[in-house]
Amino acid sequence: MIPGMPIPTWVWYLLVGIASGAIALYMWPKFTRQTHIQEHKPEPRDRFERIRLAMPGLIGEMARDVMENPTVRWCVPLDSKSMASHVSREHFSYYASDHPSLFAKFEILQMNGYLKEVTPGNRWEPANHRIYAMTEEFVQRLRRAT
């Protein structure tokens, strides 16, 4: 306690100091974690490379399809080759019998911004009835991957 300072003022300074210290201790890890995540965000090229390495069969087939049919953008994941896709426009079909975990791979590609779901009507249909459009960025990366 400082001589001559009234007790209420001293208590006020003490409480403000404790509160600001507590706030700093609480907020510091949140800001440093957020800064760390932003600084270490993978580059798009690294992200595509990781995806390509994780699913080489699917990415390879997609790359071949894009090279053979450069104007087609729609693609449909199907359970088996005996299923009909019922898509009115030209599209690529990929089969779970050829690519294990096909629907999960399509979700990964969608979450990374390489595919956009364009299923008309009910979005809550099973995964094997969904239609996706490849983004131009994805098509360009597929062309460079071959």
Secondary structure, 3 states (H helix, E strand, C coil): CCCCCCHHHHHHHHHHHHHHHHHHHHHHHHHHHHHHHHHCCCCHHHHHHHHHHHCHHHHHHHHHHHHHCCCCCEEEEECCCCCCCCCCCCEEEEECCCCCCHHHHHHHHHHCCCEEECCCCCCCCCHHHCCEEECHHHHHHHHHHC
